[in-house]
Amino acid sequence: MQKFTIFIQAFINSIACYLLTFCIIFFIHEFFNYGEYFKNFLDLSNIFKSKSVSIAENMKEKDLALNFLANIRKITFQDRLIFEYSGLIHLLAISGSQITPTTNIIVNGIKYIIYFLKKKNTNPLKIMILINKIKIYLSIIISFFISSIFGFSGALVRVISINYVSKINLTSLFYAIIFPIFPNILFTTFKNCILLIFFSFIFGNLLINLSFILSFFGVLCLKIIIRMNNLLNFNNLFSYVTNTVLTSFIIGILLSPFSNCNIFSSCLANLVATPIICFLITPLTFLLLILPENNLFSLNLIYLYDISLTIFKNIGLIFSDYNQLYTNSNKTSLFSLYGLIYINSAFVILISIYDLIKNYNILITRFKINSIKIS
């Protein structure tokens, strides 16, 4: 019973912290909104837009190419319905699939170079500390650069803040100060609250940015499923399939008040389409943007890119049941005030649950310490 009480207290405290954070964000948003200034200072997307238009000019899937190359939303109403009813509309957003793999490849390459250069003359422990620091700050720099290419969409801000900036333990000192006063507040919760406030101060109110919230929403579902699968010790391949299917399924259920797509069909569509996005469209997007436009392989890359986009679109078409689209007038738009309140409420509950799962061992230790004190 005492163990259950500790978990409930931690859950309630996490929810209270996030609700207080939300109030602070809405308050500072009214007085301090530097998002436009910051974006204008670091935004490199305009530099690549003309190149993107030139690359996509003679492609079959021109509008879809511009969506990925320049974050330009020009897909037709018919195409939008295909991706919406197949449950693949979220894959059209520039998100972690564009940043994380590329950043990790670059950082890991530099990490190994540093290791081989230093391993003969430096203590192994010092090498590991140095590599870890370089990895954190280099990841932030690279992810910021990639995000600037695509105009700092909400999904990209989520990747920067939660994937990379969160690894800098600047909040540890502040947490040490408040811990004696609020010992039941988890460090993960406290750190997330600080990050939400900081990035809302920089980029504007993130709680009304559906791109940010939905991106965070999906990642939380994925992380919760991964934690559960790790407890069951699934093998890597089966775990990957399970993670993808269950994440799509849970998101489908949670967003069902606003969606007309079939949940099971959406799960299968995501399972088939995600590798196309991660292993073909994403790397080709970067190659086309970074390499000179008239390089030796440009025509081959553009041709392969067009084929990849066509495959992706056809997957959406197959799973959309396009000839049997159904509408429900009772469905409320996710972009309404009700939708925003709903998605933020679900977000608070999900992130609080994840904080509990992530800090499970800490909470169990607290339970054992309290049991000893009672004894």
Secondary structure per residue as TSV (DSSP state, phi and psi in degrees):
chain	resnum	aa	ss	phi	psi
A	1	M	-	360.0	-40.0
A	2	Q	H	-66.4	-37.4
A	3	K	H	-61.7	-44.3
A	4	F	H	-61.9	-40.0
A	5	T	H	-62.7	-41.5
A	6	I	H	-63.1	-42.3
A	7	F	H	-65.4	-41.7
A	8	I	H	-64.4	-43.2
A	9	Q	H	-61.1	-45.2
A	10	A	H	-63.1	-40.4
A	11	F	H	-64.6	-46.2
A	12	I	H	-64.2	-41.7
A	13	N	H	-64.1	-38.8
A	14	S	H	-63.4	-46.0
A	15	I	H	-60.5	-43.9
A	16	A	H	-61.5	-40.2
A	17	C	H	-63.5	-44.6
A	18	Y	H	-67.5	-38.6
A	19	L	H	-64.7	-40.5
A	20	L	H	-64.0	-40.8
A	21	T	H	-60.4	-43.0
A	22	F	H	-59.8	-42.2
A	23	C	H	-62.8	-42.2
A	24	I	H	-63.7	-43.2
A	25	I	H	-61.6	-44.4
A	26	F	H	-66.4	-30.8
A	27	F	H	-71.8	-49.4
A	28	I	H	-70.3	-25.3
A	29	H	H	-64.1	-31.5
A	30	E	H	-69.8	-26.7
A	31	F	H	-111.6	-31.5
A	32	F	-	-130.6	106.7
A	33	N	-	-135.4	91.4
A	34	Y	-	-99.0	12.2
A	35	G	H	-54.9	-46.3
A	36	E	H	-65.4	-40.0
A	37	Y	H	-64.1	-43.0
A	38	F	H	-66.2	-43.9
A	39	K	H	-63.3	-42.8
A	40	N	H	-64.5	-30.9
A	41	F	H	-74.8	-37.8
A	42	L	H	-110.9	-7.4
A	43	D	-	-71.5	118.2
A	44	L	-	-105.8	5.4
A	45	S	H	-62.4	-34.1
A	46	N	H	-64.7	-28.9
A	47	I	H	-65.5	-34.7
A	48	F	H	-94.6	-9.3
A	49	K	H	-65.1	-45.0
A	50	S	H	-63.5	-38.2
A	51	K	H	-65.9	-39.8
A	52	S	H	-63.1	-43.2
A	53	V	H	-61.9	-40.6
A	54	S	H	-65.7	-41.4
A	55	I	H	-65.0	-41.4
A	56	A	H	-82.7	-7.5
A	57	E	T	-52.4	-46.1
A	58	N	T	-105.7	18.3
A	59	M	-	-88.8	150.6
A	60	K	T	-66.2	-43.0
A	61	E	T	-100.9	59.3
A	62	K	H	-59.4	-50.9
A	63	D	H	-64.5	-39.0
A	64	L	H	-68.4	-36.0
A	65	A	H	-63.9	-43.1
A	66	L	H	-65.0	-29.3
A	67	N	H	-60.0	-41.5
A	68	F	H	-87.8	-39.1
A	69	L	H	-71.9	-39.2
A	70	A	S	-130.3	9.1
A	71	N	-	57.6	32.8
A	72	I	-	-97.6	120.6
A	73	R	-	-88.3	93.5
A	74	K	-	-126.6	11.4
A	75	I	-	-65.8	148.0
A	76	T	-	-70.4	163.3
A	77	F	H	-60.1	-38.8
A	78	Q	H	-63.5	-44.3
A	79	D	H	-65.8	-38.0
A	80	R	H	-61.7	-39.8
A	81	L	H	-64.6	-38.4
A	82	I	H	-58.6	-48.5
A	83	F	H	-74.4	-31.7
A	84	E	H	-68.4	-46.2
A	85	Y	H	-80.2	-14.2
A	86	S	H	-90.0	-9.6
A	87	G	T	81.1	20.0
A	88	L	-	-109.2	7.5
A	89	I	G	-60.2	-31.6
A	90	H	G	-69.3	-21.4
A	91	L	G	-76.7	-8.7
A	92	L	G	-79.5	-14.9
A	93	A	S	-79.5	142.0
A	94	I	-	-75.0	114.1
A	95	S	-	-141.7	-151.4
A	96	G	H	-61.6	-27.1
A	97	S	H	-65.8	-20.8
A	98	Q	H	-89.1	-28.8
A	99	I	H	-97.3	-55.0
A	100	T	H	-58.5	-52.2
A	101	P	H	-60.9	-43.7
A	102	T	H	-64.5	-46.2
A	103	T	H	-60.0	-45.2
A	104	N	H	-63.9	-39.9
A	105	I	H	-62.7	-47.1
A	106	I	H	-64.2	-47.6
A	107	V	H	-64.9	-42.6
A	108	N	H	-65.1	-37.0
A	109	G	H	-61.7	-46.6
A	110	I	H	-66.2	-36.6
A	111	K	H	-60.8	-44.7
A	112	Y	H	-69.2	-34.8
A	113	I	H	-62.7	-45.7
A	114	I	H	-61.8	-40.7
A	115	Y	H	-62.6	-46.1
A	116	F	H	-69.1	-29.5
A	117	L	H	-75.3	-31.0
A	118	K	H	-103.5	-15.3
A	119	K	T	-63.3	-26.5
A	120	K	T	-81.1	-30.2
A	121	N	T	-112.2	1.6
A	122	T	S	-130.4	146.7
A	123	N	-	-60.0	134.4
A	124	P	H	-55.0	-38.9
A	125	L	H	-64.3	-42.7
A	126	K	H	-64.9	-36.4
A	127	I	H	-61.9	-44.4
A	128	M	H	-65.0	-39.8
A	129	I	H	-64.4	-44.5
A	130	L	H	-62.6	-46.4
A	131	I	H	-62.1	-40.4
A	132	N	H	-63.5	-42.6
A	133	K	H	-65.2	-46.1
A	134	I	H	-61.3	-41.2
A	135	K	H	-60.4	-43.9
A	136	I	H	-63.8	-52.3
A	137	Y	H	-73.7	-34.7
A	138	L	H	-66.9	-38.4
A	139	S	H	-60.8	-41.1
A	140	I	H	-64.5	-45.2
A	141	I	H	-63.0	-47.5
A	142	I	H	-65.4	-44.1
A	143	S	H	-64.9	-36.6
A	144	F	H	-64.2	-41.2
A	145	F	H	-64.3	-46.4
A	146	I	H	-63.3	-41.7
A	147	S	H	-62.3	-36.4
A	148	S	H	-66.8	-30.3
A	149	I	H	-63.6	-35.2
A	150	F	T	-103.4	15.2
A	151	G	T	79.2	22.0
A	152	F	-	52.5	56.5
A	153	S	-	-67.6	163.7
A	154	G	H	-58.8	-38.6
A	155	A	H	-63.5	-36.9
A	156	L	H	-71.8	-37.1
A	157	V	H	-62.1	-37.3
A	158	R	H	-62.1	-43.3
A	159	V	I	-63.4	-46.0
A	160	I	I	-59.2	-49.8
A	161	S	I	-70.8	-49.5
A	162	I	I	-84.3	-36.9
A	163	N	I	-77.8	-36.1
A	164	Y	I	-121.1	-54.4
A	165	V	G	-63.1	-31.1
A	166	S	G	-63.1	-19.1
A	167	K	G	-79.2	-11.5
A	168	I	S	-83.9	119.7
A	169	N	-	-87.2	50.6
A	170	L	T	-71.2	-22.1
A	171	T	T	-83.5	-6.8
A	172	S	H	-60.5	-41.2
A	173	L	H	-63.9	-45.3
A	174	F	H	-64.5	-37.6
A	175	Y	H	-65.9	-37.9
A	176	A	H	-62.6	-29.9
A	177	I	H	-74.1	-43.3
A	178	I	H	-85.0	-17.2
A	179	F	T	-58.6	-43.5
A	180	P	T	-62.0	-27.6
A	181	I	T	-84.6	-41.9
A	182	F	-	-125.3	74.5
A	183	P	T	-67.7	-17.6
A	184	N	T	-89.5	-0.7
A	185	I	S	-82.2	123.0
A	186	L	-	-74.2	146.3
A	187	F	H	-62.5	-38.9
A	188	T	H	-58.9	-43.6
A	189	T	H	-63.0	-47.1
A	190	F	H	-61.2	-43.7
A	191	K	H	-65.5	-42.4
A	192	N	H	-62.1	-39.0
A	193	C	H	-64.1	-43.0
A	194	I	H	-62.2	-42.8
A	195	L	H	-65.1	-41.0
A	196	L	H	-61.4	-42.5
A	197	I	H	-67.5	-45.5
A	198	F	H	-62.2	-48.6
A	199	F	H	-74.8	-24.7
A	200	S	H	-69.5	-34.3
A	201	F	H	-65.6	-36.8
A	202	I	H	-81.3	-46.7
A	203	F	H	-104.8	3.4
A	204	G	S	93.2	172.8
A	205	N	-	-60.3	107.4
A	206	L	G	-76.0	-15.4
A	207	L	G	-78.0	-13.6
A	208	I	G	-107.8	8.2
A	209	N	-	-97.1	97.7
A	210	L	H	-62.7	-30.0
A	211	S	H	-61.1	-44.2
A	212	F	H	-66.9	-49.6
A	213	I	H	-64.7	-45.3
A	214	L	H	-66.8	-35.7
A	215	S	H	-63.7	-47.6
A	216	F	H	-62.9	-40.8
A	217	F	H	-56.9	-50.5
A	218	G	H	-64.8	-40.9
A	219	V	H	-66.1	-37.6
A	220	L	H	-62.8	-43.8
A	221	C	H	-59.4	-44.5
A	222	L	H	-62.8	-45.1
A	223	K	H	-65.1	-38.4
A	224	I	H	-64.3	-43.4
A	225	I	H	-64.5	-41.9
A	226	I	H	-61.7	-44.2
A	227	R	H	-60.0	-41.4
A	228	M	H	-67.7	-41.6
A	229	N	H	-66.1	-34.9
A	230	N	H	-63.1	-34.7
A	231	L	H	-66.9	-29.5
A	232	L	H	-89.4	-5.8
A	233	N	T	57.0	46.6
A	234	F	-	-70.3	152.5
A	235	N	-	-72.1	163.5
A	236	N	H	-58.5	-46.5
A	237	L	H	-65.6	-48.6
A	238	F	H	-64.1	-36.3
A	239	S	H	-63.9	-42.0
A	240	Y	H	-61.7	-46.2
A	241	V	H	-63.4	-45.3
A	242	T	H	-62.8	-44.3
A	243	N	H	-57.4	-47.5
A	244	T	H	-64.5	-46.6
A	245	V	H	-66.6	-49.7
A	246	L	H	-65.9	-37.5
A	247	T	H	-63.1	-47.4
A	248	S	H	-61.0	-39.7
A	249	F	H	-65.1	-46.1
A	250	I	H	-65.8	-44.6
A	251	I	H	-61.2	-41.0
A	252	G	H	-59.7	-42.5
A	253	I	H	-66.0	-47.0
A	254	L	H	-65.2	-32.3
A	255	L	T	-98.2	6.6
A	256	S	G	-58.9	-29.8
A	257	P	G	-62.8	-15.1
A	258	F	G	-119.8	2.8
A	259	S	-	-126.9	146.8
A	260	N	-	-104.6	0.2
A	261	C	S	-82.3	150.4
A	262	N	-	-74.5	127.9
A	263	I	H	-63.1	-46.2
A	264	F	H	-67.8	-39.7
A	265	S	H	-64.5	-38.6
A	266	S	H	-63.6	-41.7
A	267	C	H	-58.6	-48.3
A	268	L	H	-67.2	-39.1
A	269	A	H	-61.7	-43.1
A	270	N	H	-65.6	-36.9
A	271	L	H	-63.4	-38.0
A	272	V	H	-79.8	-39.9
A	273	A	H	-82.5	-29.5
A	274	T	H	-58.3	-44.9
A	275	P	H	-60.9	-34.1
A	276	I	H	-63.0	-42.3
A	277	I	I	-67.2	-47.6
A	278	C	I	-73.4	-40.4
A	279	F	I	-103.6	-11.4
A	280	L	I	-121.1	-63.0
A	281	I	I	-64.8	-44.8
A	282	T	H	-63.3	-54.8
A	283	P	H	-62.6	-36.0
A	284	L	H	-67.3	-34.3
A	285	T	H	-58.7	-47.3
A	286	F	H	-67.9	-41.2
A	287	L	H	-61.4	-43.6
A	288	L	H	-67.1	-33.6
A	289	L	H	-78.0	-37.3
A	290	I	H	-87.3	-40.7
A	291	L	S	-71.7	152.2
A	292	P	-	-56.6	145.6
A	293	E	T	-63.7	-35.8
A	294	N	T	-107.6	41.2
A	295	N	-	-76.2	173.1
A	296	L	T	-59.4	-32.1
A	297	F	T	-106.0	6.3
A	298	S	H	-58.7	-45.1
A	299	L	H	-63.7	-40.0
A	300	N	H	-66.8	-40.7
A	301	L	H	-64.6	-43.4
A	302	I	H	-63.7	-41.6
A	303	Y	H	-62.5	-45.8
A	304	L	H	-64.9	-37.7
A	305	Y	H	-63.6	-44.8
A	306	D	H	-62.3	-41.4
A	307	I	H	-63.2	-42.4
A	308	S	H	-61.8	-43.0
A	309	L	H	-65.9	-37.9
A	310	T	H	-64.9	-41.9
A	311	I	H	-61.2	-45.8
A	312	F	H	-59.6	-45.3
A	313	K	H	-65.3	-40.4
A	314	N	H	-66.5	-34.0
A	315	I	H	-61.5	-45.1
A	316	G	H	-61.3	-39.9
A	317	L	H	-65.8	-42.0
A	318	I	H	-62.7	-41.8
A	319	F	H	-92.0	-1.3
A	320	S	T	-86.2	-12.2
A	321	D	T	50.7	49.9
A	322	Y	G	-58.7	-32.2
A	323	N	G	-81.2	-5.5
A	324	Q	G	-128.2	37.1
A	325	L	-	-62.1	136.6
A	326	Y	-	-124.7	149.0
A	327	T	-	-121.3	153.8
A	328	N	-	-131.4	111.3
A	329	S	T	-66.5	-15.5
A	330	N	T	-82.6	-11.8
A	331	K	-	-69.5	132.8
A	332	T	-	-92.8	143.9
A	333	S	-	-69.1	137.4
A	334	L	T	-65.1	-22.0
A	335	F	T	-88.0	4.4
A	336	S	S	-83.3	171.5
A	337	L	H	-62.4	-40.3
A	338	Y	H	-61.0	-42.5
A	339	G	H	-62.4	-40.7
A	340	L	H	-65.3	-42.3
A	341	I	H	-64.9	-43.1
A	342	Y	H	-62.3	-48.9
A	343	I	H	-68.4	-34.5
A	344	N	H	-70.2	-36.5
A	345	S	H	-65.9	-45.4
A	346	A	H	-63.3	-36.4
A	347	F	H	-62.3	-44.2
A	348	V	H	-62.5	-44.1
A	349	I	H	-66.2	-44.2
A	350	L	H	-63.4	-45.8
A	351	I	H	-69.7	-30.8
A	352	S	H	-69.5	-39.6
A	353	I	H	-63.3	-43.3
A	354	Y	H	-64.1	-39.6
A	355	D	H	-59.8	-38.9
A	356	L	H	-66.7	-45.6
A	357	I	H	-63.3	-43.4
A	358	K	H	-64.9	-34.6
A	359	N	T	-102.9	26.5
A	360	Y	H	-56.9	-47.0
A	361	N	H	-64.0	-37.1
A	362	I	H	-64.1	-42.9
A	363	L	H	-66.9	-37.4
A	364	I	H	-64.8	-39.8
A	365	T	H	-62.4	-42.2
A	366	R	H	-59.4	-40.9
A	367	F	H	-62.1	-43.1
A	368	K	H	-66.3	-39.9
A	369	I	H	-64.4	-43.6
A	370	N	H	-63.7	-34.4
A	371	S	H	-66.4	-38.7
A	372	I	H	-65.3	-42.9
A	373	K	H	-61.9	-41.6
A	374	I	H	-65.3	-38.5
A	375	S	-	-65.4	360.0
